[in-house]
């Protein structure tokens, strides 16, 4: 039922998913760029360290990792917040469009938790697709950017396990955002009275 609902509202679902793709890709890009810079710093290669300094990284003496700047962290947090607001807005509009459908299901005996489950499953499908696409898009952009910026020698020191972990974190964050964004609309839909829902004119 959730899959059919996404297909019926494909373009609206696509816009919601693209919002998530952009936010997750930015998160993955930022985190993987830091992972690559950390690998360059830990390698001890003076050429890599000079490249980092020329790229604007602040390297402290005896430092073994480079943290994101406060400005960069705030930009990531704000992009994720905008993503959640966009998801909530899209889901609220979806609830409004489906008043009669929800009312019919409740008249047929659907429980509140069943209505919530439908919206949560839709958000999970969109969240997984958008998060995976965004994570790999951001990760690919970060790796390609590092190669163009620091040369092909960077591929010899790429921390593959760290990059994989960052991708998993980005995907998990995207799915969490998707689920957070659907909770309020889902609860609102579940609490709707059948008579009120059926009375709405489409």
SEBA-124182 format. One line per 3 residues: their letters; for each residue x, y, z of N, C-alpha, C, O. Coordinates in Angstrom, 1 decimal, decimal comma. Layout:
A = X:Y:Z:X:Y:Z:X:Y:Z:X:Y:Z  ...
END
This chain:
XXX = 0,8:-1,2:0,0:0,0:0,0:0,0:0,9:1,3:0,0:0,6:2,2:-0,7  1,9:1,2:0,8:2,9:2,4:0,8:3,6:2,6:-0,5:3,7:3,7:-1,0  4,0:1,5:-1,1:4,6:1,5:-2,4:3,7:2,1:-3,5:4,1:2,9:-4,3
XXX = 2,4:1,6:-3,5:1,4:2,1:-4,4:1,2:3,6:-4,2:1,0:4,4:-5,2  1,2:4,0:-2,9:0,9:5,5:-2,7:2,1:6,3:-3,2:1,9:7,4:-3,7  3,3:5,8:-3,1:4,5:6,6:-3,6:4,4:6,6:-5,1:4,7:7,7:-5,7
XXX = 4,0:5,5:-5,8:3,8:5,6:-7,2:2,7:6,5:-7,7:2,9:7,2:-8,7  1,6:6,6:-6,9:0,5:7,5:-7,3:0,9:8,9:-7,1:0,4:9,8:-7,8  1,8:9,2:-6,2:2,3:10,6:-6,0:3,8:10,7:-6,3:4,6:11,2:-5,5
XXX = 4,2:10,2:-7,5:5,6:10,0:-7,8:6,4:11,3:-7,7:7,4:11,3:-7,1  5,9:12,3:-8,4:6,6:13,5:-8,5:6,8:14,2:-7,2:7,8:14,8:-6,9  5,7:14,2:-6,3:5,8:14,8:-5,0:6,8:14,0:-4,2:7,6:14,6:-3,4
XXX = 6,7:12,7:-4,3:7,7:11,8:-3,5:9,1:12,1:-4,0:10,1:12,0:-3,2  9,3:12,3:-5,3:10,6:12,5:-5,9:11,2:13,8:-5,4:12,4:13,8:-5,0  10,4:14,9:-5,2:10,9:16,1:-4,7:11,3:16,0:-3,3:12,3:16,5:-2,9
XXX = 10,5:15,3:-2,5:10,8:15,0:-1,1:12,1:14,2:-1,0:13,0:14,5:-0,2  12,3:13,2:-1,8:13,5:12,4:-1,8:14,7:13,2:-2,2:15,8:13,0:-1,7  14,5:14,1:-3,2:15,7:14,9:-3,7:16,1:15,8:-2,6:17,3:16,1:-2,5
XXX = 15,2:16,3:-1,8:15,6:17,2:-0,6:16,5:16,4:0,3:17,5:16,9:0,8  16,1:15,2:0,5:17,0:14,3:1,4:18,3:14,0:0,7:19,3:13,9:1,4  18,3:13,7:-0,6:19,5:13,4:-1,3:20,5:14,6:-1,1:21,7:14,3:-0,9
XXX = 20,1:15,8:-1,3:21,0:17,0:-1,2:21,5:17,1:0,2:22,7:17,4:0,3  20,7:17,0:1,2:21,2:17,1:2,6:22,2:16,0:2,9:23,2:16,3:3,5  21,9:14,8:2,6:22,8:13,7:2,9:24,0:13,7:2,1:25,1:13,4:2,6
XXX = 24,0:14,1:0,9:25,2:14,2:0,0:26,1:15,3:0,6:27,3:15,1:0,6  25,5:16,4:1,1:26,4:17,5:1,7:27,0:16,9:3,0:28,2:17,2:3,2  26,3:16,2:3,8:26,8:15,6:5,0:27,9:14,6:4,7:29,0:14,7:5,3
XXX = 27,7:13,7:3,7:28,7:12,8:3,3:29,9:13,4:2,7:31,1:13,0:3,0  29,7:14,4:1,9:30,9:15,2:1,3:31,7:15,8:2,4:33,0:15,7:2,3  31,1:16,5:3,4:31,9:17,1:4,4:32,7:16,1:5,2:33,8:16,3:5,5
XXX = 32,0:15,0:5,6:32,7:14,0:6,5:33,8:13,3:5,8:34,8:13,1:6,4  33,5:12,9:4,5:34,6:12,2:3,8:35,7:13,0:3,4:36,9:12,6:3,4  35,5:14,3:3,2:36,6:15,3:2,9:37,5:15,4:4,1:38,7:15,4:4,0
XXX = 36,9:15,4:5,3:37,7:15,4:6,5:38,5:14,1:6,7:39,6:14,1:7,1  37,8:13,0:6,4:38,5:11,7:6,5:39,7:11,6:5,6:40,8:11,1:6,0  39,6:12,1:4,4:40,7:12,1:3,4:41,8:13,1:3,9:43,0:12,7:3,9
XXX = 41,4:14,2:4,5:42,4:15,2:5,0:43,2:14,5:6,2:44,4:14,7:6,3  42,4:13,8:7,0:43,1:13,2:8,2:44,1:12,1:7,7:45,2:12,0:8,3  43,7:11,4:6,7:44,6:10,3:6,1:45,9:11,0:5,6:47,0:10,5:5,7
XXX = 45,7:12,1:4,9:46,9:12,8:4,4:47,8:13,3:5,5:49,0:13,3:5,4  47,2:13,8:6,6:47,9:14,3:7,7:48,7:13,2:8,4:49,9:13,3:8,8  48,0:12,1:8,6:48,6:10,9:9,4:49,7:10,3:8,5:50,6:9,7:9,1
XXX = 49,6:10,4:7,2:50,6:9,7:6,4:52,0:10,3:6,6:53,0:9,6:6,4  52,1:11,5:7,1:53,4:12,2:7,4:54,1:12,6:6,2:55,3:13,1:6,3  53,6:12,5:5,0:54,2:13,0:3,8:54,2:14,5:3,7:53,1:15,1:3,8
XXX = 55,4:15,1:3,7:55,4:16,6:3,7:54,7:17,2:2,5:54,2:18,3:2,5  54,7:16,5:1,3:54,0:17,0:0,2:52,5:17,1:0,4:51,9:18,1:0,1  51,9:16,1:1,1:50,5:16,1:1,4:50,2:17,2:2,5:49,2:17,9:2,4
XXX = 51,1:17,4:3,4:50,9:18,4:4,4:51,0:19,8:3,8:50,2:20,7:4,2  51,9:20,0:2,9:51,9:21,3:2,2:50,6:21,5:1,4:50,1:22,7:1,4  50,2:20,5:0,8:48,9:20,6:0,0:47,7:21,0:0,9:46,9:21,8:0,6
XXX = 47,7:20,4:2,1:46,7:20,7:3,1:46,7:22,2:3,5:45,7:22,8:3,6  48,0:22,6:3,8:48,1:24,0:4,2:47,7:25,0:3,1:47,1:26,0:3,3  48,1:24,6:1,8:47,7:25,5:0,7:46,2:25,4:0,5:45,6:26,4:-0,1
XXX = 45,5:24,4:0,9:44,1:24,3:0,7:43,3:25,0:1,8:42,1:25,0:1,8  44,0:25,5:2,8:43,4:26,3:3,9:43,1:25,5:5,2:42,4:26,0:6,1  43,6:24,3:5,3:43,5:23,6:6,6:44,4:24,1:7,6:45,6:24,4:7,3
XXX = 44,0:24,2:8,8:44,8:24,6:9,9:45,4:23,4:10,6:44,7:22,6:11,2  46,7:23,2:10,5:47,4:22,1:11,1:48,2:22,5:12,3:49,1:23,3:12,2  47,8:22,0:13,4:48,5:22,3:14,7:49,6:21,3:14,9:49,6:20,2:14,3
XXX = 50,7:21,7:15,6:51,8:20,8:15,9:51,3:19,5:16,6:50,5:19,6:17,5  51,9:18,4:16,2:51,5:17,1:16,7:50,1:16,7:16,6:49,6:15,9:17,3  49,4:17,4:15,7:48,0:17,0:15,4:47,8:15,8:14,6:48,6:15,6:13,6
XXX = 46,9:14,9:14,9:46,7:13,7:14,2:45,3:13,7:13,5:45,0:12,7:12,8  44,5:14,7:13,6:43,3:14,8:13,0:42,9:16,2:12,7:43,3:17,1:13,4  42,0:16,4:11,7:41,5:17,8:11,4:40,0:17,8:11,6:39,3:17,0:11,0
XXX = 39,6:18,6:12,5:38,1:18,7:12,8:37,5:19,7:11,8:38,1:20,6:11,3  36,2:19,5:11,6:35,5:20,5:10,8:35,4:21,8:11,5:35,3:21,9:12,7  35,4:22,9:10,8:35,3:24,2:11,4:33,9:24,4:11,9:33,0:23,8:11,4
XXX = 33,7:25,3:12,9:32,4:25,6:13,5:31,4:26,0:12,4:30,2:25,7:12,4  31,9:26,9:11,5:31,1:27,3:10,4:30,6:26,2:9,5:29,4:26,1:9,1  31,5:25,2:9,2:31,1:24,1:8,4:30,1:23,2:9,1:29,1:22,7:8,5
XXX = 30,3:23,0:10,4:29,3:22,2:11,2:28,0:22,9:11,2:26,9:22,2:11,1  27,9:24,2:11,4:26,6:24,9:11,4:25,9:24,8:10,1:24,7:24,6:10,0  26,7:24,9:9,0:26,1:24,8:7,6:25,5:23,4:7,5:24,4:23,2:6,9
XXX = 26,2:22,3:7,9:25,7:21,0:7,8:24,4:20,8:8,6:23,4:20,3:8,2  24,4:21,3:9,9:23,2:21,2:10,8:22,0:21,9:10,2:20,9:21,4:10,2  22,3:23,2:9,6:21,2:23,9:9,0:20,6:23,2:7,8:19,4:23,2:7,6
XXX = 21,5:22,6:7,0:21,0:21,9:5,8:20,1:20,7:6,2:19,1:20,4:5,6  20,5:20,0:7,3:19,7:18,9:7,8:18,4:19,4:8,4:17,3:18,7:8,2  18,4:20,5:9,1:17,1:21,1:9,6:16,2:21,5:8,5:15,0:21,2:8,5
XXX = 16,7:22,1:7,4:15,9:22,5:6,3:15,3:21,2:5,6:14,2:21,3:5,2  16,1:20,2:5,6:15,6:18,9:5,0:14,4:18,4:5,8:13,4:18,0:5,2  14,5:18,4:7,1:13,4:17,9:8,0:12,2:18,7:7,8:11,1:18,2:7,7
XXX = 12,3:20,1:7,7:11,2:20,9:7,5:10,5:20,6:6,2:9,3:20,6:6,1  11,3:20,4:5,2:10,8:20,1:3,8:10,0:18,8:3,8:9,0:18,7:3,2  10,6:17,8:4,6:9,9:16,5:4,6:8,5:16,6:5,4:7,5:16,1:4,9
XXX = 8,6:17,4:6,5:7,3:17,6:7,3:6,3:18,3:6,4:5,1:17,9:6,4  6,7:19,3:5,6:5,8:20,1:4,8:5,2:19,1:3,7:4,0:19,2:3,5  6,0:18,3:3,1:5,5:17,4:2,0:4,6:16,4:2,6:3,6:16,1:2,0
XXX = 4,9:15,9:3,8:4,0:14,9:4,4:2,7:15,4:4,8:1,7:14,8:4,7  2,7:16,7:5,3:1,5:17,3:5,7:0,6:17,5:4,5:-0,6:17,4:4,6  1,2:17,9:3,4:0,4:18,1:2,2:-0,1:16,7:1,7:-1,3:16,6:1,2
XXX = 0,6:15,7:1,9:0,2:14,3:1,5:-1,0:13,9:2,4:-2,0:13,3:1,9  -1,0:14,3:3,7:-2,1:14,0:4,6:-3,4:14,7:4,1:-4,4:14,2:4,1  -3,2:16,0:3,7:-4,3:16,8:3,3:-4,9:16,2:2,0:-6,2:16,2:1,9
XXX = -4,1:15,7:1,1:-4,6:15,1:-0,1:-5,4:13,8:0,1:-6,2:13,4:-0,7  -5,1:13,2:1,2:-5,6:11,8:1,4:-6,6:11,8:2,5:-6,8:10,7:3,1  -7,3:12,9:2,8:-8,3:12,9:3,9:-9,4:11,8:3,6:-9,7:11,0:4,5
XXX = -9,9:11,7:2,4:-10,9:10,7:2,1:-10,4:9,3:2,2:-11,1:8,4:2,8  -9,2:9,1:1,7:-8,6:7,8:1,8:-8,4:7,3:3,3:-8,7:6,2:3,6  -7,9:8,3:4,1:-7,7:7,9:5,5:-9,0:7,7:6,2:-9,2:6,8:7,0
XXX = -10,0:8,6:5,9:-11,4:8,4:6,5:-12,0:7,1:6,1:-12,6:6,4:6,9  -11,8:6,7:4,8:-12,4:5,4:4,4:-11,7:4,2:5,1:-12,4:3,3:5,5  -10,4:4,3:5,3:-9,7:3,2:6,0:-10,2:3,1:7,4:-10,3:2,0:7,9
XXX = -10,4:4,3:8,0:-10,8:4,3:9,4:-12,2:3,8:9,6:-12,6:3,1:10,5  -13,1:4,1:8,6:-14,4:3,6:8,6:-14,5:2,1:8,4:-15,4:1,4:8,9  -13,5:1,6:7,7:-13,4:0,1:7,5:-12,8:-0,6:8,7:-12,6:-1,8:8,6
XXX = -12,4:0,1:9,7:-11,8:-0,5:10,9:-10,3:-0,4:11,1:-9,8:-1,0:12,0  -9,6:0,4:10,3:-8,2:0,6:10,4:-7,9:1,3:11,8:-8,5:2,3:12,1  -6,9:0,8:12,5:-6,5:1,3:13,8:-5,6:2,5:13,5:-5,0:2,6:12,5
XXX = -5,4:3,3:14,6:-4,5:4,5:14,5:-3,1:4,0:14,1:-2,4:4,6:13,3  -2,6:2,9:14,8:-1,3:2,5:14,5:-1,1:2,0:13,1:0,0:2,0:12,6  -2,2:1,5:12,4:-2,1:1,1:11,0:-1,8:2,3:10,2:-1,0:2,2:9,2
XXX = -2,6:3,4:10,4:-2,4:4,6:9,6:-1,0:5,2:9,8:-0,3:5,5:8,9  -0,5:5,2:11,1:0,9:5,6:11,3:1,9:4,7:10,6:2,9:5,2:10,0  1,6:3,4:10,6:2,6:2,5:10,0:2,7:2,8:8,5:3,7:2,6:7,9
XXX = 1,6:3,1:7,8:1,6:3,4:6,4:2,5:4,6:6,1:3,3:4,5:5,2  2,4:5,7:6,8:3,2:6,8:6,6:4,7:6,6:7,0:5,6:7,0:6,3  4,9:5,8:8,0:6,3:5,5:8,4:6,9:4,6:7,4:8,1:4,8:7,1
XXX = 6,2:3,7:6,8:6,8:2,8:5,8:7,1:3,6:4,5:8,1:3,4:3,8  6,2:4,5:4,1:6,5:5,4:3,0:7,7:6,2:3,2:8,6:6,3:2,4  7,8:6,8:4,4:9,0:7,6:4,8:10,3:6,7:4,8:11,4:7,2:4,4
XXX = 10,1:5,5:5,2:11,3:4,6:5,2:11,8:4,3:3,8:13,0:4,2:3,6  10,9:4,0:2,9:11,2:3,7:1,5:11,9:4,9:0,9:13,0:4,8:0,3  11,3:6,1:1,1:11,9:7,3:0,5:13,2:7,7:1,2:14,2:8,1:0,6
XXX = 13,3:7,5:2,5:14,5:7,8:3,3:15,6:6,9:2,9:16,8:7,4:2,8  15,4:5,6:2,7:16,5:4,7:2,3:17,0:5,0:0,9:18,2:5,1:0,7  16,1:5,2:0,0:16,5:5,5:-1,4:17,2:6,9:-1,4:18,3:6,9:-2,1
XXX = 16,7:7,9:-0,8:17,3:9,2:-0,8:18,7:9,2:-0,1:19,6:9,8:-0,5  18,7:8,5:1,1:20,0:8,5:1,8:21,1:7,7:1,1:22,2:8,2:1,1  20,8:6,6:0,5:21,8:5,8:-0,2:22,3:6,6:-1,4:23,5:6,7:-1,6
XXX = 21,4:7,2:-2,2:21,8:8,0:-3,3:22,6:9,2:-2,9:23,6:9,5:-3,5  22,2:9,9:-1,8:22,9:11,1:-1,4:24,2:10,8:-0,8:25,2:11,5:-1,1  24,3:9,7:-0,1:25,6:9,3:0,5:26,7:8,9:-0,5:27,8:9,4:-0,5
XXX = 26,2:8,2:-1,5:27,2:7,8:-2,6:27,5:9,0:-3,5:28,6:9,1:-4,0  26,5:9,9:-3,7:26,8:11,1:-4,5:27,8:12,0:-3,8:28,8:12,4:-4,4  27,6:12,2:-2,5:28,5:13,0:-1,7:29,9:12,4:-1,6:30,9:13,1:-1,7
XXX = 29,9:11,1:-1,3:31,2:10,4:-1,2:32,0:10,4:-2,5:33,2:10,6:-2,5  31,3:10,2:-3,6:32,0:10,2:-4,9:32,5:11,6:-5,2:33,6:11,7:-5,7  31,7:12,6:-4,9:32,1:14,0:-5,2:33,4:14,3:-4,3:34,3:15,0:-4,8
XXX = 33,4:13,9:-3,0:34,5:14,2:-2,2:35,8:13,5:-2,6:36,8:14,1:-2,6  35,7:12,2:-3,1:36,8:11,5:-3,6:37,4:12,1:-4,9:38,6:12,2:-5,0  36,5:12,4:-5,8:36,9:13,0:-7,1:37,5:14,4:-6,8:38,5:14,7:-7,5
XXX = 36,9:15,1:-5,9:37,4:16,4:-5,6:38,8:16,3:-5,0:39,7:17,2:-5,4  39,1:15,4:-4,2:40,4:15,2:-3,6:41,4:14,8:-4,6:42,6:15,2:-4,6  41,0:13,9:-5,6:41,9:13,5:-6,6:42,3:14,7:-7,5:43,5:14,9:-7,8
XXX = 41,3:15,5:-7,9:41,6:16,7:-8,7:42,4:17,8:-7,9:43,2:18,5:-8,5  42,2:17,8:-6,6:42,9:18,8:-5,8:44,3:18,4:-5,4:45,2:19,2:-5,4  44,5:17,1:-5,0:45,8:16,7:-4,5:46,5:15,7:-5,4:47,6:15,4:-5,1
XXX = 45,9:15,3:-6,5:46,6:14,4:-7,4:46,2:13,0:-7,2:45,6:12,6:-6,2  46,5:12,1:-8,1:46,1:10,7:-8,1:46,8:9,9:-7,0:46,4:8,8:-6,6  48,0:10,5:-6,4:48,7:9,8:-5,4:47,8:9,6:-4,1:48,1:8,8:-3,3
XXX = 46,8:10,4:-4,0:45,9:10,4:-2,9:45,2:9,0:-2,7:44,8:8,6:-1,7  45,0:8,4:-3,9:44,3:7,1:-3,9:45,1:6,0:-3,1:44,5:5,0:-2,6  46,4:6,2:-2,9:47,2:5,2:-2,2:47,0:5,2:-0,7:47,3:4,3:0,0
XXX = 46,4:6,3:-0,2:46,3:6,5:1,3:44,8:6,6:1,7:44,6:7,0:2,8  43,9:6,4:0,8:42,5:6,6:1,1:42,1:5,6:2,2:42,3:4,4:2,1  41,5:6,1:3,3:41,1:5,2:4,4:39,7:4,6:4,1:38,7:5,1:4,5
XXX = 39,8:3,5:3,4:38,5:2,9:2,9:37,6:2,5:4,0:36,3:2,7:3,9  38,1:2,0:5,1:37,2:1,6:6,2:36,5:2,9:6,8:35,3:2,8:7,2  37,3:3,9:7,0:36,8:5,2:7,5:35,7:5,8:6,5:34,7:6,3:7,0
XXX = 36,0:5,7:5,2:35,0:6,2:4,2:33,7:5,4:4,3:32,7:6,0:4,2  33,9:4,1:4,4:32,7:3,2:4,5:31,8:3,6:5,7:30,6:3,7:5,7  32,5:3,8:6,9:31,9:4,2:8,1:31,1:5,5:7,9:30,0:5,7:8,4
XXX = 31,8:6,5:7,3:31,1:7,8:7,1:29,9:7,6:6,2:28,9:8,3:6,4  30,0:6,8:5,2:28,8:6,5:4,3:27,6:5,9:5,1:26,5:6,3:5,0  28,0:5,0:6,0:26,9:4,3:6,8:26,3:5,4:7,7:25,1:5,4:7,9
XXX = 27,1:6,2:8,3:26,6:7,2:9,2:25,7:8,2:8,5:24,6:8,6:9,0  26,1:8,6:7,3:25,3:9,5:6,5:23,9:8,9:6,1:22,9:9,5:6,1  24,0:7,6:5,7:22,7:6,9:5,4:21,8:6,8:6,6:20,6:7,0:6,5
XXX = 22,4:6,4:7,7:21,6:6,3:9,0:21,0:7,7:9,4:19,8:7,7:9,8  21,8:8,7:9,2:21,3:10,1:9,5:20,1:10,5:8,6:19,1:11,0:9,1  20,3:10,2:7,3:19,2:10,5:6,4:17,9:9,7:6,7:16,8:10,3:6,6
XXX = 18,0:8,5:7,0:16,8:7,7:7,4:16,2:8,2:8,6:15,0:8,3:8,8  17,0:8,6:9,6:16,5:9,1:10,9:15,8:10,5:10,6:14,7:10,7:11,2  16,3:11,3:9,7:15,7:12,6:9,4:14,3:12,3:8,7:13,3:13,0:9,0
XXX = 14,3:11,3:7,8:13,1:11,0:7,1:12,0:10,6:8,1:10,8:11,0:8,0  12,4:9,7:9,1:11,4:9,2:10,1:11,0:10,4:11,0:9,8:10,4:11,4  11,9:11,2:11,4:11,5:12,4:12,3:10,5:13,3:11,5:9,6:13,8:12,1
XXX = 10,8:13,5:10,2:9,9:14,4:9,5:8,5:13,9:9,3:7,6:14,7:9,0  8,3:12,5:9,4:7,0:12,0:9,1:6,2:11,8:10,4:5,0:11,5:10,3  6,8:11,8:11,5:6,1:11,5:12,8:4,9:12,4:13,0:3,8:11,9:13,3
XXX = 5,1:13,7:13,0:3,9:14,6:13,3:2,8:14,4:12,3:1,7:14,3:12,7  3,1:14,4:10,9:2,0:14,2:10,0:1,3:12,9:10,2:0,1:12,8:10,0  2,1:11,8:10,5:1,5:10,5:10,7:0,5:10,5:11,9:-0,5:9,9:11,8
XXX = 1,0:11,1:13,0:0,1:11,1:14,2:-1,1:11,9:13,9:-2,2:11,6:14,4  -1,0:13,1:13,2:-2,1:13,9:12,9:-3,1:13,1:12,0:-4,3:13,2:12,2  -2,6:12,3:11,1:-3,5:11,5:10,2:-4,2:10,5:11,0:-5,4:10,2:10,8
XXX = -3,5:9,8:12,0:-4,0:8,8:12,7:-5,1:9,3:13,7:-6,1:8,5:14,0  -5,0:10,5:14,2:-6,0:11,0:15,1:-7,2:11,6:14,4:-8,1:12,1:15,1  -7,2:11,6:13,1:-8,3:12,2:12,4:-9,6:11,4:12,6:-9,6:10,2:12,5
XXX = -10,7:12,1:12,8:-12,0:11,4:13,0:-12,5:11,1:11,6:-12,4:11,9:10,7  -13,0:9,9:11,4:-13,5:9,4:10,1:-14,6:10,3:9,5:-14,5:10,6:8,3  -15,5:10,8:10,3:-16,6:11,7:9,8:-16,0:13,0:9,2:-16,4:13,4:8,2
XXX = -15,0:13,6:10,0:-14,4:14,8:9,5:-13,6:14,6:8,2:-13,7:15,4:7,3  -12,9:13,5:8,1:-12,1:13,2:6,9:-13,0:13,0:5,7:-12,7:13,4:4,6  -14,2:12,3:5,9:-15,0:12,0:4,8:-15,8:13,2:4,3:-16,2:13,3:3,2
XXX = -15,9:14,2:5,2:-16,7:15,4:4,9:-15,9:16,4:4,1:-16,5:17,3:3,4  -14,6:16,2:4,0:-13,7:17,2:3,3:-14,0:17,0:1,8:-14,0:15,9:1,3  -14,1:18,2:1,1:-14,3:18,2:-0,3:-13,0:18,3:-1,0:-12,1:19,1:-0,6
X = -12,8:17,4:-2,0:-11,5:17,4:-2,7:-11,6:18,3:-3,9:-10,7:18,4:-4,7
END
